[in-house]
Amino acid sequence: MNTIIFGALAIISLFIFFNLGKVKASRKQLDRSNRINRFGNQEPNNIIEGEAKEISEDDDQKNS
């Protein structure tokens, strides 16, 4: 009898866990300025250092 009860409890718990896993934070929560920095003092750096060259369709036609 205990096996059935705890088995059902485990299945219900997994069902709830996987359904709540689909819930995502709102844009207001994600974009706030005072978010906790969970990775130490590392500043967010989305810029890759290096050079870039702009390529337009005109340049492609000249090289062909």
N, C-alpha and C positions, 0 to 999 in steps of 0.2 A: 504494500500500500504506500509506503514511504517513497519507493522508487517512482511510482506513478505521479505522486504529488510533486516531488522535486524535479522530475523530468518535465512535467508540464510547466513548472515555474521557470526552468531553464529555457524552454522553448519560448515562453511568453517574454522573458527578459531579452533573449536574442532578437525577437521580433521588434520589440520596442527600441532596442539599441540601434538596429540597422535602419529603422524608420527615422529615428531622431538624427542619425548620421547624415541624412540628406538635407537637414536644415542648415542654412548658411546665414552668416551675419549680414545685416543690412549695410547698404552703402554708407549710411551715416556712421555706423560703428567702425567700418573699415577705414574711413578717410579722416578720422579725427586727428587733431594735432598732438594730443597728449597720450598717444598709445604707448603701452609698455614696450620697451626695447628688450626683447627676450634674448637677444644674442650679444649682450654686453654693450660696450660703448661703440660698436661698429656702426658707422653712419650708413644710411642707405645709399648705395652707389649703383646707379643703373647706367652710367655712362662708361663706355669702353674707351680707354685711351688709344689714340691712333689717328690715322688720316683716313679721310673718306673722299671719294671722287663722285661727283654727280654725273649720272649717265642719263642722257636724253635720247629720244628716238632718232633725232637728227644725227647724233654721233654714230649710232649703229648703222645708218644708211650710208654714211661717208666711208666707214671702214669696210663695207662689203664690196 
